[in-house]
Amino acid sequence: MLRCCTVCCGVWDGGSPREKSFLLTSQCYPEAVIQMDRGIRRLEPWKIAVIVVSVIVGLALIIGLITFLLCHDQDRYYNASFLITNVDYNPQYERQTTDEFRNLSEDIETMISEVFRGSFLSKRYIRSHVVSLSPDPVGVLASVVLVFKFPSADSEAATWGQVNRVLLRRLKATSTYLKVDQSTIRLTELNKEKGDNLLNNCCGIRRQAFSFTGVERITGGQRAREGEWPWQASIQLDGTHRCGASIISNTWLVTAAHCFRGVRDPRRWTASFGILLRPPKQKKFVRRIIVHERYGDHLLDHEYDVAVVELASAIEFTSDVHSVCLPEASHIFPDNASCFVTGWGALENDGYSVNQLRQAEVRIISTEVCNRRQVYGGAITPGMLCAGYLEGQVDACQGDSGGPLVHANSRGIWYLVGIVSWGDECGKPNKPGVYTRVTYYRNWIHSKTGI
């Protein structure tokens, strides 16, 4: 059947709507078809190319976004607790910084890693960290935070079931030295906030692995990245960086006494945190400054170069800002041990401070070597230690004073070895950096801070 157009004399033979549109247009408005054809012909090749590329890019972005939402990995936290029956509780387990806590925790973390590294979750498992060792009538109750990465699309119930199944099935078979009572194993999923809080309140922990490119000097070298040295603090006089410091709790810092030479009024001092001086991650006012009672203000006095700073309000611990571990007074850091010194100090002797935190790898030099005539000629006392290289170049400098010298133990937990104190210029041969030895003043720090 033929249908007559009521507007014009064109006809439609019942074809598709698109054919209908063209048939009516061509018969009723021949001029429009001519203009349309001219428009198509006038469309230059580069414009067509732009349109095609835009469409492809748009589709790629949409597909990428969908893939990201479906496959993006996110951290999942769990708390595993269980009873170890063949280890007697030791009061030294109360403090995370003791060798006893470190040794048992390392055994537990190794056991947990073997459990998951040998399972189908090996690519999902990130790390485990012992957060507490508690007494029990028949042994030691361990509490461990487990961190995994799972696709965000995976349900919490499903991932918890996978982790729990592997833990129950493999823990007994994997445990050799440690005997775990299987009936006591409990696995609880933690939300991100609670998981972060548990880990951030453990001293000396870094949330991700960082690689180092060898010996770099603060005076010209390697910039620190976010979260790399979360215990680093800047103490500032009237808003200007004066010295570095180390976070040892959410209200206490430890630094060098000489930083406060001539100015001890806490109202003029502030502390900031994060790798940048401007803008900082956090900033706090100072409530109290306690300089070692036997420290002298004379420029040549280097003995008792230690001070603690109490903040007016608590630091909010995050993965980028939290405390370093203080070693026990009896702990010995061996000669030639690898350490890192960090700070915002000058890039050269008598230079200016920088805005982004820098780091340098140095090694502990024995007091015997450092007291040689050509080095410091007997000036190094039991409360000091040397770190660096006799050939020079790698060193701290002005503005790094008070900052941390740290060393990682076998668990990857970082301890405060020294406090940047003094030296003969920066990076000179036979003139390594001299640091306040933290173990020597450990009891003094505890007496002032309770830490």
Secondary structure, DSSP 8 states (H G I E B T S, - for coil): --EE-SSSS-EE-S--HHHHHHHHHHHH-HHHHHHHHHHHHHS-HHHHHHHHHHHHHHHHHHHHHHHHHHH-EEEEEEEEEEEESSS---GGGGSTTSHHHHHHHHHHHHHHHHHHHTSTTTTTEEEEEEEEEEEETTEEEEEEEEEEEEETTS-HHHHHHHHHHHHHHHHHHH-SSS-EEEEEEEEEEE-HHHHHHHHHTSTT--SS-----S---TTT-EE--TTSSTTEEEEEETTEEEEEEEE-SSSEEEE-GGGGTT---GGGEEEEESSBSSS-SEEEEEEEEEE-TT---STT--TT--EEEEESS-----SSS---B---TT----TT-EEEEEE---SSTT----SB-EEEEEEEE-HHHHTSTTTTTT---TTEEEEE-TT-S----TT-TT-EEEEE-TTS-EEEEEEEEE-SSSS-TT--EEEEETGGGHHHHHHHH--
